[in-house]
Amino acid sequence: MWRCSFYPRPEQTLEEAQSDEAVEQQLQSVVPRQERYRVLHKRSYRIHQRVADSYRRGRMLLAGDAAHLNSPSGGMGMNGGLHDAFNLTEKLIRVLGGADDRLLDLYVRQRRPIAIEHVIAQADRNRRRMRETDPERRRSELRDLQRTAGDPELARRYLLNSAMITGLRQAAAVS
C-alpha cells in the first residue's frame, strides 16, 4: 500500500484533480502499468504552517508538531521536533536534578526562533521550489543549485542549513 501526494496541475481545479481519471493519470505518470490502480482513499491536503506563541505555560511544554507545524516537504518538521526534544530533555534532566525551572524558558528562547527562521522558512522554500511550474524559473533554480554544489563554501553552508546544524549552533549561542 502506498500513499501518494500530487499537486493539481495548473489548469485543474481541485475537484478535477481528484477525479478518478485524473488520479489514475497521475499515478500512471509515475509508475506506468497495464492495469488501473486501486485507490482506497483520496482527499485534498492543506498545508498548515504556524508556530505556537509560546512553547511553555507553567509546567506544560510544547515540542515538535505541537509547537510548530509546517509543510512536510524535506522533513524539516520532524527533524526540528527531534532537535526540540533533545534540547528540552537536557534541560528537564537538569531541572529534575534541582536546577531552577526558569531553565525551561531558555528552551523557548533557543528553539522557537529556530522554528520560525529555519524550520518554517526552509519548508516553505522547499514547497515553493517543488510547486514551481514556470520552466525558466525552474531552470534558474537548477542553475542556482548547481552553482551551490560546485562551490565548496556555498555547498557547505547549504548543507549546514538543510541539515539544520546552523539552527542548532544558533540555538546553542542563546543564553
PAVOVEX-341648 format. One line per 8 residues: their letters; for each residue x, y, z of C-alpha. Coordinates in Angstrom, 1 decimal. Layout:
<rs>
a	X Y Z; ...
</rs>
This chain:
<rs>
mwrcsfyp	0.0 0.0 0.0; 1.3 3.4 -0.9; 0.5 7.0 0.0; 0.9 9.4 -2.9; 0.6 13.2 -2.9; 0.1 15.2 -6.1; -0.4 18.9 -6.6; -3.2 19.7 -9.0
rpeqtlee	-1.9 20.7 -12.5; -2.1 24.4 -13.1; -5.1 24.1 -15.4; -7.1 21.8 -13.0; -9.5 22.8 -10.2; -9.1 20.8 -7.0; -12.3 18.9 -7.9; -10.9 18.0 -11.3
aqsdeave	-7.6 16.9 -9.8; -9.4 14.5 -7.5; -11.5 12.8 -10.2; -10.8 9.1 -10.7; -9.4 9.7 -14.2; -7.0 12.5 -13.1; -5.7 10.5 -10.1; -5.2 7.5 -12.4
qqlqsvvp	-3.3 9.6 -14.9; -1.1 11.0 -12.2; -0.3 7.5 -10.8; 0.4 6.1 -14.3; 2.7 9.0 -15.0; 4.9 7.9 -12.0; 4.7 4.1 -12.5; 3.1 3.1 -15.7
rqeryrvl	1.3 -0.2 -15.7; -1.3 -2.1 -17.7; -4.0 -2.3 -15.0; -5.6 0.6 -13.2; -4.6 1.5 -9.7; -6.8 0.6 -6.8; -7.2 3.9 -4.9; -8.6 3.4 -1.4
hkrsyrih	-8.8 7.0 -0.4; -8.3 10.4 -1.8; -8.5 13.9 -0.3; -7.1 17.3 -0.6; -4.2 18.1 1.8; -3.9 21.7 3.0; -0.5 22.8 4.1; -0.6 24.4 7.6
qrvadsyr	2.3 26.5 8.7; 2.4 28.0 12.1; 4.4 28.4 15.3; 2.9 28.4 18.8; 3.1 31.8 20.5; 4.8 30.2 23.4; 6.3 26.8 24.0; 5.8 27.0 27.7
rgrmllag	2.9 27.7 30.1; 3.8 26.8 33.6; 4.6 23.0 33.7; 3.3 22.5 30.2; 5.9 22.5 27.4; 5.4 22.1 23.7; 7.8 20.4 21.2; 7.7 19.2 17.6
daahlnsp	4.4 19.4 15.8; 2.7 20.7 18.9; 5.0 23.7 18.8; 5.4 24.2 15.1; 3.6 22.9 12.1; 4.8 23.2 8.6; 4.8 21.6 5.1; 6.2 18.1 5.3
sggmgmng	8.5 18.9 2.3; 12.0 18.0 3.3; 11.4 16.6 6.7; 12.0 19.9 8.4; 9.2 19.5 11.0; 10.3 16.0 12.1; 13.9 17.0 12.4; 13.0 20.2 14.1
glhdafnl	10.9 18.2 16.5; 13.8 15.9 17.3; 16.0 18.9 17.9; 13.3 20.3 20.2; 13.2 17.1 22.2; 16.9 16.8 22.7; 17.2 20.4 23.8; 14.2 20.1 26.1
teklirvl	15.4 16.8 27.5; 18.7 18.2 28.5; 17.0 21.0 30.4; 14.4 18.8 32.0; 17.1 16.5 33.4; 18.8 19.5 35.0; 15.5 20.8 36.4; 14.6 17.4 37.9
ggaddrll	18.1 17.4 39.4; 17.4 20.6 41.2; 18.2 23.4 38.7; 15.8 26.4 38.7; 12.8 25.7 36.4; 13.5 29.1 34.7; 16.0 27.0 32.7; 12.9 25.8 30.7
dlyvrqrr	12.5 29.4 29.5; 15.9 29.0 27.8; 14.4 26.1 25.8; 11.7 28.5 24.5; 14.3 31.3 23.7; 16.5 28.8 21.9; 14.0 26.7 19.9; 11.1 29.0 18.9
piaiehvi	13.2 31.4 16.8; 14.7 28.4 15.1; 11.3 27.1 14.1; 10.4 30.5 12.6; 13.8 31.3 10.9; 14.8 27.8 9.8; 12.1 25.1 10.0; 9.2 27.1 8.6
aqadrnrr	11.3 29.1 6.2; 13.1 26.1 4.7; 9.9 24.0 4.4; 8.3 27.0 2.6; 11.3 27.3 0.2; 11.2 23.5 -0.4; 7.4 23.6 -1.1; 7.7 26.7 -3.4
rmretdpe	10.5 25.1 -5.4; 8.5 21.8 -5.9; 5.4 23.7 -6.9; 7.2 26.0 -9.5; 5.8 25.4 -12.9; 7.5 28.1 -14.9; 10.2 26.4 -17.0; 12.6 29.4 -16.8
rrrselrd	12.2 29.7 -13.1; 12.8 26.0 -12.7; 16.0 26.2 -14.9; 17.1 29.2 -12.8; 16.6 27.3 -9.6; 18.5 24.4 -11.0; 21.4 26.6 -12.1; 21.5 28.1 -8.6
lqrtagdp	21.6 24.6 -7.0; 24.3 23.6 -9.5; 26.4 26.7 -8.7; 26.0 26.0 -5.0; 27.0 22.3 -5.4; 30.1 23.5 -7.5; 31.3 25.9 -4.8; 32.7 24.1 -1.7
elarryll	31.9 27.0 0.6; 28.4 27.6 -0.7; 27.8 23.8 -0.6; 29.0 23.6 3.0; 26.7 26.4 4.0; 23.8 24.9 2.2; 24.3 21.5 3.8; 24.7 23.0 7.3
nsamitgl	21.4 24.9 6.8; 19.5 22.0 5.2; 20.8 19.5 7.9; 19.6 22.1 10.5; 23.1 22.3 12.0; 23.2 26.1 11.6; 20.0 26.2 13.6; 21.5 24.0 16.4
rqaaavs	24.5 26.3 16.6; 22.3 29.4 16.6; 20.2 28.0 19.4; 23.2 27.0 21.5; 24.5 30.5 21.3; 21.4 31.9 23.0; 21.6 32.3 26.8
</rs>
